[in-house]
């Protein structure tokens, strides 16, 4: 049965401004009259406890519901927890309560809370339950399904965890037999039919979103793993994340969550499969520690089925880091050159597993999938994917949109994206940004950029008090120039950009010389 209890959201408040805000609006609370001047939907309380986030993390904020919990993190500890009373989007209230916000990024996503409870929970405990390799928080975020399940398994409920109840014994597979919650079905492979609504918040012109999902559905139903390819900024990682979130939400009896990680050139099979590590108790004896892939199948002795997203996969040497997994991806059993309690580590496909899960065994559910991303322009400068690896994946291209020549149509295209991003730039800004996008993308001598980079440009322009021409010049240097590194014809592209009245030609020429080593043609 699907879990329908409270979720947990992680809220860091480490810097001085955030600590001041937390003391004033959460611990002390705000007079009801102050809140009532800006809100008709606030809770009936005095004082009112309230927290907020900026718009860039609204994707996580939108998932908060009444009854969920916020855990407030600082200096390696979740110091406080608070139950959510409700939420609302209210920029006026956010600016009133938190005037010390980062420039151009007011806290507009409001979260009303019950009085906080002092918890002082070591962050390592929470992040270990969630399968994280770090003990700190990377911004406001939702605790993943693995972490939530770990809390419920160890403490009985989220409420017990926040209120400081003693932990229970960790569950085993046998424990599931007498409970409503079941371990993931190892052999079930659900039919995938991802609806277009999953990509809400992303904009794809000309039916591109529908066609993309048709390819995704076909690939997953054919038993393939997926690599999303395309220019930078086309939303490949976000598409992979949204797909994983959808699959875990609609198939709770099959998937137990998902994990996103980024490949590096240093990766070996130690990072993906695992290897020997010194034991914490004495630092002398060695024990096998699973890597990124194996941790998706088992945690604390309990069977898991977590989808895995590997961002920028070709930054890793595939043969070196995935060699032992080629056989696994083909549906065959693998025996590793490591032991646990005298038994060699085994990785078994679900179709060949029957019995009780042993400490030295990892079982790959039939429905498990790996999703990866790869920038098209990295293919020649980074590690190449071997044919043995590529055979096991479907490669789905996420293209940058075609930019029309007509200025009105350019502005209309940028407006469509801005609406999806909840941005409201001036009409002239839309026209100028559309013209710059055309200057970069519309020719075959350069490197196309995706909508996410245009989003960065729009946010930069709308967030700065300087004149638009100066702001656009800065944005070109900050967001477009880095994408032109190594492009042979970058000087020609920069000259096309500089020909626009939207930017400061002299300043852009100087920046191009400093950043790219090219000058604007006269």
C-alpha positions in Angstrom: 0.0 0.0 0.0 1.4 3.4 -0.9 2.6 5.6 1.9 0.3 8.7 2.4 1.8 10.1 5.7 3.8 13.2 6.2 6.8 14.0 4.0 10.0 15.6 5.3 11.7 18.7 3.8 15.2 19.8 4.6 15.8 23.6 5.2 19.3 24.9 5.8 19.7 28.2 7.7 23.5 28.4 8.0 24.4 31.9 7.0 24.0 35.0 9.2 20.9 36.3 7.4 19.1 33.0 7.5 19.8 32.6 11.2 18.5 36.0 11.9 15.4 35.2 9.8 14.9 31.9 11.6 15.1 33.5 15.0 12.6 36.2 14.1 10.0 34.5 12.0 10.1 30.9 13.3 11.3 30.9 16.9 9.8 34.2 17.9 7.0 34.4 15.3 5.4 37.4 13.6 2.5 39.4 14.9 -0.7 38.3 13.2 -1.5 41.9 12.2 1.7 42.2 10.2 0.9 39.0 8.2 -2.8 39.9 7.8 -1.8 43.1 6.0 -0.5 40.9 3.2 -2.4 37.6 3.4 -6.0 36.5 3.6 -5.1 32.8 4.0 -2.8 32.8 6.9 -3.4 30.4 9.9 -5.4 31.6 12.9 -2.6 32.1 15.4 -0.7 34.8 17.1 2.2 34.9 16.8 2.4 33.2 13.3 5.5 31.0 12.7 6.6 31.3 9.1 9.5 30.2 6.8 10.0 30.8 3.1 12.1 30.0 0.1 13.1 31.8 -3.1 11.4 31.0 -6.4 14.3 28.9 -7.8 13.3 26.1 -5.4 9.6 26.3 -6.0 9.7 22.8 -7.5 10.3 21.3 -4.1 8.1 23.9 -2.3 5.1 23.0 -4.4 5.1 19.4 -3.0 4.7 20.6 0.6 1.3 19.8 2.1 -0.3 20.5 5.5 1.0 17.9 8.0 4.5 17.6 6.4 7.6 18.5 8.5 10.5 20.9 7.9 13.8 20.0 9.5 16.1 23.0 9.9 19.8 22.3 9.3 22.9 24.2 10.7 26.5 23.1 11.3 26.0 19.4 10.9 22.8 19.1 12.8 19.1 19.3 12.2 18.5 21.5 15.2 14.7 22.0 14.9 11.7 20.4 13.4 8.3 22.0 12.7 5.0 20.7 11.3 3.5 22.5 8.3 0.2 24.3 8.6 -0.1 25.5 5.1 1.6 27.3 2.2 1.0 30.2 -0.2 2.9 32.1 -2.8 3.0 35.7 -1.6 5.8 38.0 -2.8 4.5 41.0 -0.8 4.6 39.1 2.5 8.0 37.6 1.7 9.5 41.0 1.0 8.0 42.3 4.3 9.3 39.5 6.4 12.7 38.9 4.9 14.0 42.2 3.4 17.6 40.8 3.7 17.1 38.4 0.8 19.7 37.9 -1.9 19.5 40.6 -4.5 16.9 39.7 -7.1 15.7 36.6 -5.2 13.1 37.4 -2.6 11.5 34.7 -0.6 8.1 34.4 -2.3 7.2 30.8 -1.4 5.6 31.0 2.1 5.4 28.1 4.6 3.3 28.4 7.8 4.4 26.3 10.7 3.5 25.1 14.1 5.9 26.1 17.0 9.2 24.4 16.3 10.5 21.5 18.3 14.2 21.3 19.3 15.5 18.1 17.8 19.4 18.3 17.5 19.6 15.3 15.2 23.0 14.5 13.7 22.7 15.1 10.0 24.8 12.1 9.2 22.1 9.8 10.6 19.5 11.4 8.3 21.7 11.4 5.2 22.9 7.8 5.9 19.3 6.7 5.8 18.8 8.6 2.6 21.9 7.0 1.0 23.7 10.3 0.7 27.5 10.5 0.6 27.6 14.0 2.2 26.4 15.1 5.7 25.4 18.7 4.7 22.4 20.0 2.9 22.5 21.3 -0.7 19.7 23.8 -0.5 16.0 23.5 0.4 14.9 20.0 -0.7 12.6 17.1 -0.1 14.0 14.1 1.7 14.0 11.2 -0.7 11.9 8.1 -0.4 14.8 6.0 0.9 15.4 8.5 3.7 11.7 8.7 4.5 11.4 4.9 4.5 14.5 4.7 6.7 13.0 7.1 9.3 9.8 5.1 9.4 11.6 1.8 9.6 13.9 2.9 12.4 11.5 5.2 14.4 8.0 3.9 13.5 6.9 7.2 12.1 8.1 10.7 11.1 6.3 12.1 14.1 8.2 9.8 16.5 11.5 10.8 14.8 10.8 14.6 15.1 9.6 14.2 18.7 12.6 12.3 19.8 11.2 8.8 20.3 13.8 6.0 20.7 14.7 4.2 17.5 13.4 0.7 16.8 15.4 -2.2 15.5 16.1 -1.9 11.7 13.6 -3.9 9.7 14.5 -7.1 7.7 12.8 -8.7 4.8 11.0 -11.0 7.1 9.5 -8.0 8.9 7.5 -7.0 5.8 5.5 -10.2 5.9 3.4 -9.0 8.8 3.1 -5.4 7.8 1.1 -3.4 5.3 4.2 -2.2 3.5 5.7 -4.6 1.1 9.3 -4.8 -0.3 9.5 -3.9 -3.9 8.2 -6.5 -6.4 11.4 -7.8 -7.9 10.0 -9.3 -11.1 7.2 -6.9 -11.9 7.9 -4.6 -14.8 5.1 -2.0 -15.0 4.1 -0.8 -18.4 5.3 2.8 -18.8 3.0 5.5 -20.2 4.4 8.8 -19.1 1.9 11.6 -19.7 2.8 15.0 -21.0 1.8 16.6 -17.7 5.0 15.2 -16.1 6.9 17.8 -18.0 4.8 20.7 -16.7 7.1 23.6 -15.9 9.2 22.8 -19.0 8.3 24.2 -22.4 8.8 22.3 -25.7 7.6 23.9 -29.0 6.2 22.0 -31.9 5.1 18.9 -30.1 8.7 18.2 -29.1 7.6 17.2 -25.6 5.1 14.7 -26.8 7.6 13.2 -29.2 10.2 13.0 -26.5 7.9 11.1 -24.2 6.9 8.7 -26.9 10.6 7.8 -27.3 11.0 7.4 -23.5 7.9 5.2 -23.2 9.1 3.0 -26.1 12.6 2.7 -24.7 11.6 1.8 -21.1 8.9 -0.7 -22.3 11.6 -2.3 -24.4 13.7 -2.8 -21.3 16.3 -0.3 -22.3 18.3 2.1 -20.1 18.4 5.7 -21.5 21.0 8.4 -22.3 19.6 11.9 -23.0 21.9 13.8 -25.4 21.7 17.3 -26.6 23.2 20.8 -26.3 23.8 22.4 -22.9 20.7 23.9 -21.3 18.1 21.8 -23.0 16.8 20.3 -19.7 18.2 16.8 -20.0 18.8 16.3 -16.3 15.5 17.9 -15.3 13.7 15.6 -17.7 15.4 12.5 -16.2 14.5 13.7 -12.7 10.9 14.3 -13.5 10.7 10.9 -15.1 12.1 9.2 -12.0 9.8 11.1 -9.8 6.8 10.1 -11.9 7.8 6.4 -12.0 8.3 6.2 -8.3 5.0 8.0 -7.6 2.8 5.8 -9.8 4.6 2.5 -9.0 5.2 2.6 -5.2 5.1 -1.2 -5.1 7.9 -1.4 -7.6 10.2 1.6 -7.0 11.5 2.8 -3.7 12.9 6.1 -4.9 15.7 7.4 -7.1 19.1 9.0 -6.9 21.0 11.6 -9.0 24.8 11.6 -9.2 27.3 13.3 -11.5 30.1 11.3 -13.2 33.7 12.4 -13.0 36.9 11.5 -14.8 38.2 9.9 -11.5 35.4 7.3 -11.4 36.4 3.6 -11.3 34.4 0.5 -10.4 35.0 1.6 -6.8 32.5 4.5 -7.3 29.9 2.4 -9.3 30.2 -1.1 -7.9 32.1 -0.7 -4.7 35.3 -2.0 -3.0 37.1 -2.6 0.3 37.1 0.2 2.9 38.6 0.4 6.4 36.1 -0.4 9.1 35.1 2.6 11.3 35.6 0.6 14.5 39.4 0.2 14.2 40.5 1.5 10.8 42.5 -1.6 10.2 40.2 -4.4 9.0 38.6 -4.0 5.6 35.0 -4.6 4.6 33.1 -4.3 1.3 31.3 -1.0 0.8 28.8 -0.9 -2.2 29.1 1.8 -4.8 26.5 4.1 -6.5 24.9 1.3 -8.4 24.8 -1.4 -5.8 23.4 1.0 -3.2 20.3 1.3 -5.4 19.5 -2.4 -4.7 20.0 -2.8 -1.0 20.3 -0.6 2.1 20.9 -1.9 5.7 20.1 -5.4 4.5 16.7 -4.4 3.0 15.9 -4.8 -0.6 15.5 -1.6 -2.6 14.8 -0.6 -6.2 16.0 2.9 -6.8 16.3 4.4 -10.3 19.7 5.9 -10.9 20.4 9.1 -12.9 24.0 9.7 -13.9 24.6 13.3 -15.1 27.3 13.9 -17.7 28.1 10.2 -17.9 30.8 10.5 -20.5 33.0 12.4 -18.1 33.8 9.0 -16.7 36.0 6.4 -18.4 33.1 3.9 -19.1 35.3 0.8 -19.4 37.1 1.6 -16.2 34.1 2.5 -14.2 31.4 0.2 -15.6 33.3 -2.8 -16.9 31.9 -5.3 -14.4 28.4 -4.0 -14.9 28.3 -4.7 -18.7 27.3 -8.3 -17.9 24.8 -7.1 -15.3 23.1 -4.8 -17.8 22.7 -7.7 -20.1 20.6 -9.5 -17.4 23.4 -12.0 -16.3 24.6 -12.7 -12.8 28.0 -11.2 -11.8 30.4 -12.4 -9.1 32.7 -9.7 -7.7 36.3 -10.2 -6.5 35.3 -9.2 -3.0 34.0 -11.1 0.0 31.6 -10.4 2.9 31.7 -12.8 5.8 33.7 -15.3 3.7 31.2 -15.3 0.8 32.0 -13.7 -2.6 29.8 -10.7 -3.4 27.1 -11.7 -5.9 24.9 -9.5 -8.1 21.9 -11.4 -9.3 19.1 -10.5 -11.7 15.7 -10.9 -10.1 14.8 -13.7 -12.6 17.6 -15.8 -11.2 17.0 -15.2 -7.5 14.8 -17.3 -5.3 15.1 -17.4 -1.6 16.2 -15.2 1.3 18.4 -12.2 0.6 21.9 -12.9 2.1 24.4 -10.2 3.2 26.7 -11.0 0.3 23.9 -10.8 -2.3 22.5 -7.9 -4.3 19.4 -8.5 -6.4 18.7 -6.3 -9.5 14.9 -5.9 -9.9 13.7 -6.6 -13.4 12.2 -3.1 -13.6 15.4 -1.2 -12.5 16.6 1.4 -15.0 19.5 3.8 -15.3 19.0 7.2 -16.9 22.0 9.3 -18.0 22.7 12.6 -19.6 25.4 13.7 -22.1 26.1 17.0 -23.7 26.5 16.6 -27.5 29.5 18.9 -27.6 31.4 16.8 -25.1 31.5 13.7 -27.3 34.9 14.5 -28.8 36.6 16.1 -25.8 35.7 13.6 -23.1 35.7 9.8 -22.9 33.9 8.0 -25.6 31.2 5.4 -24.8 32.2 1.9 -25.8 29.9 -0.1 -28.2 29.4 -2.7 -25.5 27.9 0.0 -23.3 25.9 1.8 -26.0 24.1 -1.5 -27.0 22.3 -1.5 -23.7 21.0 2.1 -23.9 18.5 4.0 -26.0 20.0 7.4 -27.0 17.3 10.1 -27.0 18.2 13.5 -28.4 16.8 16.6 -26.6 17.3 19.4 -29.2 17.5 23.1 -28.8 14.6 24.8 -30.4 14.8 26.3 -33.9 15.0 30.1 -33.5 12.9 31.9 -36.2 14.4 34.8 -38.2 11.4 37.0 -37.7 11.9 39.3 -34.6 8.2 39.1 -33.6 8.4 35.3 -33.7 11.6 35.3 -31.7 10.0 37.4 -29.0 6.9 35.1 -29.0 9.2 32.0 -28.5 11.0 33.6 -25.6 7.7 34.7 -24.1 6.4 31.1 -24.2 9.4 29.9 -22.3 9.2 32.8 -19.8 5.6 31.9 -19.1 6.7 28.4 -18.2 9.3 29.8 -15.9 6.9 32.2 -14.2 9.0 35.2 -15.5 7.4 38.4 -16.7 10.1 40.4 -18.6 9.4 43.5 -20.5 8.5 43.2 -24.2 11.7 44.8 -25.3 13.7 42.4 -23.2 12.0 39.5 -24.9 12.9 40.9 -28.3 16.5 41.5 -27.4 17.1 38.1 -25.8 15.4 36.4 -28.8 17.8 38.2 -31.1 20.8 37.2 -29.1 19.6 33.6 -29.0 19.2 33.7 -32.8 22.7 35.1 -33.2 24.1 32.1 -31.3 21.9 29.2 -32.6 20.8 30.0 -36.1 24.0 29.1 -37.9 26.0 26.0 -38.4 29.4 27.4 -37.4 29.0 27.4 -33.7 27.4 25.7 -30.7 23.7 25.9 -29.9 22.5 26.8 -26.4 19.3 25.5 -24.8 16.5 27.3 -23.1 18.0 26.9 -19.6 20.7 29.4 -20.5 18.1 31.8 -21.8 16.3 31.4 -18.5 19.5 32.4 -16.7 19.9 35.5 -19.0 16.3 36.6 -18.3 16.6 36.2 -14.6 19.9 38.1 -14.7 18.4 41.0 -16.6 15.2 41.2 -14.5 17.1 40.9 -11.2 19.5 43.8 -11.7 18.9 47.5 -11.3 21.5 48.5 -14.0 20.2 49.5 -17.4 19.1 46.7 -19.6 21.9 47.1 -22.1 24.6 46.7 -19.4 22.7 43.8 -17.8 22.4 42.0 -21.2 26.1 42.5 -21.8 26.9 41.0 -18.4 24.6 38.1 -19.1 26.2 37.3 -22.4 29.6 37.2 -20.8 28.3 35.2 -17.8 26.2 32.6 -19.5 26.9 32.5 -23.3 30.7 32.9 -23.4 31.4 29.8 -21.2 29.5 27.7 -23.8 31.7 29.0 -26.6 35.0 27.8 -25.0 36.9 25.7 -27.6 34.5 26.6 -30.5 36.7 27.3 -33.6 34.4 30.0 -34.9 33.7 31.7 -31.5 35.0 35.0 -32.8 32.4 35.1 -35.6 29.6 34.2 -33.1 30.7 37.0 -30.7 30.8 39.5 -33.6 27.2 38.5 -34.5 26.2 39.1 -30.9 28.0 42.4 -30.8 26.2 43.6 -33.9 23.0 43.8 -31.8 22.0 47.1 -30.3 21.0 45.2 -27.2 24.6 45.0 -25.9 27.5 47.4 -25.3 29.8 46.6 -28.2 33.0 48.0 -26.7 32.5 46.3 -23.3 31.6 43.0 -25.0 34.8 43.2 -27.1 36.9 43.6 -24.0 35.1 40.7 -22.2 35.5 38.5 -25.3 39.2 39.2 -25.3 39.5 38.3 -21.6 37.2 35.3 -21.5 37.5 33.7 -25.0 40.7 35.2 -26.4 38.9 36.7 -29.5 38.0 40.2 -30.6 34.9 41.6 -32.2 35.2 42.1 -36.0 34.8 45.7 -37.2 
